C-alpha cells in the first residue's frame, strides 16, 4: 500500500501482474484498458478460472466489470462446451455448479447437444 495525499492506495495483482488500484473508499482504477483486459482473460486465464471468475479471481471480475465485459465476451461457446463435457459434474447439476458455462451454452442453443454427451448425476 502507498499513500497519495490523504488517500491510501492498494495495488491489485493477478499472478504478479498489476491489474489496478483501489483507494480507501473502494474506488477502482484499472491498470489495463478494455482490449488488454480481454487479451489477458482470453490468452492467460484458464477456462476453469474464467467460468468461476467471481470465486477464483475476483480482481479480474472487478476489472472485467469496470470495462463492461460480460462472460460471453471472453468465453466462447466452444470452450464452454468443452468445459461442461470434461467437468466432473453431470448434466443435472452443471447449471448449479457452473452457471456461467451453462448460460453461454443455453444462449447459443448448445446445452442439449452438450448434455446429450454427459451422464446423469
C-alpha positions in Angstrom: 0.0 0.0 0.0 1.1 3.5 -0.6 -0.4 6.9 0.2 -1.4 9.6 -2.3 -2.3 12.7 -0.3 -4.7 11.6 2.3 -5.9 8.5 0.4 -4.3 5.1 0.8 -4.0 3.2 -2.5 -3.8 -0.5 -2.6 -2.4 -2.2 -5.8 -4.3 -5.3 -7.0 -2.4 -8.1 -8.8 -3.3 -11.3 -10.6 -0.4 -13.8 -10.8 2.1 -11.0 -10.4 0.6 -8.7 -13.0 -0.7 -5.3 -11.8 -4.5 -5.1 -12.6 -5.3 -1.8 -10.9 -5.5 0.1 -7.7 -8.2 0.8 -5.1 -8.3 3.7 -2.8 -9.6 3.7 0.8 -13.2 4.5 -0.4 -13.3 1.4 -2.7 -12.8 3.4 -6.0 -11.1 1.2 -8.6 -8.6 2.5 -11.1 -7.6 -0.1 -13.7 -4.1 -0.5 -15.0 -5.3 -2.2 -18.2 -7.6 -0.9 -20.9 -10.5 -2.9 -22.2 -8.6 -4.6 -25.0 -5.7 -5.5 -22.7 -8.2 -6.9 -20.2 -9.9 -9.0 -22.9 -6.5 -10.3 -24.1 -5.5 -11.2 -20.6 -8.7 -13.1 -20.0 -8.6 -15.0 -23.2 -4.9 -15.7 -23.5 -3.6 -16.1 -20.0 -6.5 -17.2 -17.8 -7.6 -20.9 -18.0 -11.2 -21.7 -18.9 -11.8 -23.2 -15.4 -10.9 -19.8 -13.8 -12.9 -17.8 -16.4 -16.0 -19.9 -15.7 -15.6 -19.3 -12.0 -14.1 -15.8 -12.2 -16.0 -14.3 -9.3 -14.8 -17.0 -6.9 -11.4 -17.8 -8.2 -10.1 -14.4 -9.4 -12.3 -11.6 -8.0 -9.8 -8.9 -9.0 -10.2 -10.0 -12.7 -14.0 -10.0 -12.2 -13.8 -6.4 -11.0 -11.6 -5.4 -13.9 -14.0 -7.1 -16.4 -17.0 -5.4 -14.8 -15.2 -2.0 -14.9 -14.8 -2.3 -18.7 -18.4 -3.7 -19.2 -17.2 -7.1 -20.3 -19.6 -10.0 -19.9 -18.7 -13.7 -19.7 -19.8 -14.2 -23.3 -17.1 -11.7 -24.4 -14.2 -13.8 -23.0 -15.7 -17.4 -23.0 -16.7 -18.7 -26.4 -19.4 -21.4 -26.7 -16.9 -24.0 -27.9 -14.8 -23.5 -24.7 -17.9 -23.6 -22.5 -18.9 -26.9 -24.2 -15.5 -28.4 -23.6 -15.6 -27.3 -20.0 -19.0 -28.7 -19.5 -18.2 -32.0 -21.1 -14.9 -32.5 -19.3 -16.1 -31.3 -15.9 -16.8 -34.0 -13.3 -20.4 -32.7 -12.9 -23.3 -34.5 -14.5 -25.9 -32.8 -16.6 -28.4 -32.5 -13.8 -26.2 -30.2 -11.7 -24.0 -28.4 -14.2 -26.2 -25.4 -14.2 -25.8 -25.1 -10.4 -22.1 -25.5 -10.3 -21.1 -23.7 -13.5 -23.9 -21.3 -14.2 -21.7 -19.1 -16.5 -20.8 -22.0 -18.8 -24.4 -23.3 -18.7 -25.8 -19.8 -19.6 -23.4 -19.4 -22.6 -24.4 -22.9 -23.9 -28.1 -22.1 -23.3 -27.9 -18.7 -25.0 -26.3 -20.3 -28.1 -28.7 -23.3 -28.2 -26.0 -25.8 -27.4 -26.9 -27.1 -24.0 -28.9 -30.1 -25.3 -26.0 -31.1 -27.6 -23.5 -31.0 -24.7 -26.0 -32.5 -22.2 -26.6 -35.5 -24.5 -22.9 -36.4 -24.0 -23.0 -36.1 -20.3 -24.0 -38.8 -17.9 -26.9 -38.2 -15.4 -25.5 -37.2 -12.0 
